[in-house]
Amino acid sequence: MTAPAARRGSDFAELSRTIVGDGLLNRRRGYYAVRMSLNFLALAGACVGFVFIGNSWWTLFIGVALALIFTQFAFIGHDAGHKQIFRTRLANDVTGYAHAGLVGISYGWWIAKHSAHHANPNHEDKDPDLDIPALAFTARQATTKTGFLHWMARNQAALFFPLLLLEGLNLHFASGEAIWKPGLKSRRLEAGLLFAHTAVYLGAVFLVLSPGTALVFIAVHQGLWGVYMGCSFAPNHKGMETLSEGHTLDFLRKQVLTSRNVRGGFWVDFALGGLNYQIEHHLFPSMPRPNLRHAQLTVSRFCAQRDIAYAECGLVRSYGYVLQHLYDVGAPLRTARRPARV
């Protein structure tokens, strides 16, 4: 998932030489050591609080905290998958497997899916992030929806955030499904990690809480985790240019024109795990997270000099763009005759 090689005279090659010369691809081990230490301390504190509070509705606040903590762990797994943390593949993979296992995601499945996304962002045939049955991201996708999926596509703007409540469960389900399919790297390790996560998580919840409280706790934790994960990834590409077979964009323009940055300073950087610098991340996937904000000025100026549209907006506005795009894609379905169920 590192940036592909480019011919020396290309725009991307010129930009890459500047980025490398500025040292922005150098590892930031100290940053990640502190970040991971704080994440583990927060997880330990939440676990202690969970046991200390015990069988009480107040425990639901621990579920909220765990949703935030799980997402921060997923961000570290994401960075490890892009080889941002260590120089060697082994060290990054160990970190990635550990963090993915703690939150109940298959690291190998996610790597394959995310690599395909980076290779063809917002490509309606090749980007797996556009292959979501419940939603339609292009007019062509909308025309394929029938039955209940047709109704969902018609109303997808209103359903988008409610659907994110199920994203956590979807990640668990897709991960569990992946370990049964051939071709997944380290299937036994992945299966062991997912089994251990499920056993420890459900065992702790039902051991400490009554059945009713436990079910509500799981719903709160998994639902909010899904919303947080979805809100971290959705602003990055949805509503940006969609590509199809035969496009002629080079690597630089393909990555920039399909991506959107989100402004907001330190707290947005923290909340979105650096994904708010989506343009820089897509151009240089192995760039350590804390270096992305330093690269932004260089990349934005470079794009301006070559009249390449560089999309950036505030956090709330980014969600507005996402919802507007979903609403517009679903508009023809709201005016056309509803197809027969199949």
Buried (B, 14 or more C-beta within 10 A) or exposed (E): BEBEEBEEEBBBBBBBEBBEEEEBBEBBEEBBEEBBEEBEEBBEEBBEBBEEBEEEEEBBBBBBBBBBBBBBBBBBBBBBBBBBBBEEEEBBBEBBBBBBBBBBBBBBBBBBBBBBBBEBBBBBEBBBBBBEEBBBBBBEBBBEBBEEBBBBBBBBBEBBBEBBBBBBBBBBEBBBEBBEEEEBEBBEBBBEBBEEBEEEBEEBBBEBBEEEBBEBBBBBBBBBBBBBBBBBBBBBBBBBBBBEEEEEEEBBBBBBBBBBBBEBEEEBBBBBBBBBBBBBBBBBBBBBBBBBBBBBEBBBEBBEEEEBEBBBBEBEBBBBBBBEBBBEBBBBBEEEEEEEEE
